[in-house]
Amino acid sequence: MESLLTMSLLQVWLLIAFLAAVVVAISEVVRRRTQSLAAGLATLVGGGIAGYSVFILVLLITSY
């Protein structure tokens, strides 16, 4: 994996956006844990997959 110094500015911002999506998903798990652990885990997995997919897709588009 490239170091942060060799990554383009856009890639750094995309990484920040991805990490923010993960934080939001984790906070949803914490918020919903009292309601349903399964719903929280589904939110975490779904948010993680969606965020990672968008991150990779934009990374592929911008690399060409």
KAWO-V245842 format. One record per residue. N is the residue number from 1. SS is DSSP state (A for helix, B for strand, O for the rest). PHI is phi in radians with two decimals (none if undefined). OMEGA is omega in whole degrees, 0 to 359 (* if undefined). Layout:
BEGIN
n	ss	phi	omega
N	SS	PHI	OMEGA
N	SS	PHI	OMEGA
END
This chain:
BEGIN
n	ss	phi	omega
1	O	none	181
2	O	-1.20	175
3	O	-1.36	181
4	O	-1.12	181
5	O	-1.25	182
6	O	-1.65	179
7	O	-1.35	176
8	O	-1.27	180
9	A	-1.05	180
10	A	-1.11	179
11	A	-1.12	178
12	A	-1.12	179
13	A	-1.14	177
14	A	-1.14	177
15	A	-1.11	178
16	A	-1.09	179
17	A	-1.12	178
18	A	-1.11	180
19	A	-1.12	177
20	A	-1.13	178
21	A	-1.11	177
22	A	-1.13	179
23	A	-1.09	178
24	A	-1.10	180
25	A	-1.10	179
26	A	-1.14	179
27	A	-1.14	175
28	A	-1.13	178
29	A	-1.07	181
30	A	-1.12	182
31	A	-1.19	184
32	A	-1.59	185
33	O	-1.04	179
34	O	-1.24	179
35	O	-1.45	182
36	O	-2.84	179
37	A	-1.14	181
38	A	-1.11	179
39	A	-1.15	178
40	A	-1.15	179
41	A	-1.15	177
42	A	-1.11	177
43	A	-1.12	180
44	A	-1.09	182
45	A	-1.15	180
46	A	-1.10	178
47	A	-1.14	179
48	A	-1.14	180
49	A	-1.14	180
50	A	-1.12	180
51	A	-1.11	180
52	A	-1.17	179
53	A	-1.10	179
54	A	-1.12	179
55	A	-1.03	181
56	A	-1.17	181
57	A	-1.07	180
58	A	-1.16	178
59	A	-1.10	179
60	A	-1.17	181
61	A	-1.14	184
62	A	-1.36	181
63	A	-1.44	180
64	O	-1.66	*
END
